[in-house]
Amino acid sequence: MSEQSTPGEERTQVPFMQRILDNPFILLFIGIVFPAVFYIIWGIMEIVNIPIAP
C-alpha cells in the first residue's frame, strides 16, 4: 500500500538541522568559515599578548 496524503493532512516541516546537514554547500561554507574565523581570533590574541619592545 502506498501512502497518499489526504487534502486535510498537513505536510511535516523538515527540521532546521536536517536542512543544514543535507546541503553540501552550507557544510562547505561552515567548514571554511569557522576555522578561518577561529584562526584570525587566535592570531589577534597572540599579537595582543606580545610585549612592547623597550
N, C-alpha and C positions, 0 to 999 in steps of 0.2 A: 504494500500500500504506500502510496506517496502522500506526503503531507501537503495539503493545499490550504492557503490562507483564506479565511472567510472574510467578507467585506468588513465586518466589525472588529476583526482581530488586528491589534497593533503590532507593528514590527518592533523588535527589540533593538535598542541602540547599541552600537559597538562601543565597548568601553574605551576610554581615552588611552590607557596604557597599551591596549592591543593595537589601536590605530598607529601609535608611535612605533611599536615593535614590528609592525607589518610593513612599514615604509623604509626601504633601504637608504633612500636619500636623506631622511631625517637622521637615521643612525649614523650615516657617514658624516653629516654635519656635526652631530653631537660628538662623534669620535675625534674630529679635528679641532673643534672649538674649545671643548673643555680642557684638554691637555694644554692647548696654546694659552688659554687664559690663566691656568694654574702656573705654568712656567713663567709667564710675564709677571704675575704677582710675586712668585718666588724670587725672580730676578730683582724686582724692585725692593723687596725686603732685604736681599743680600747687599744691594748698593747702599741702602739706608744704614745698614749696620757697619759699613766700612768707616773706620775712624778718620777724622780730618787730619791731614798732614800738618805738623807744626811749622 
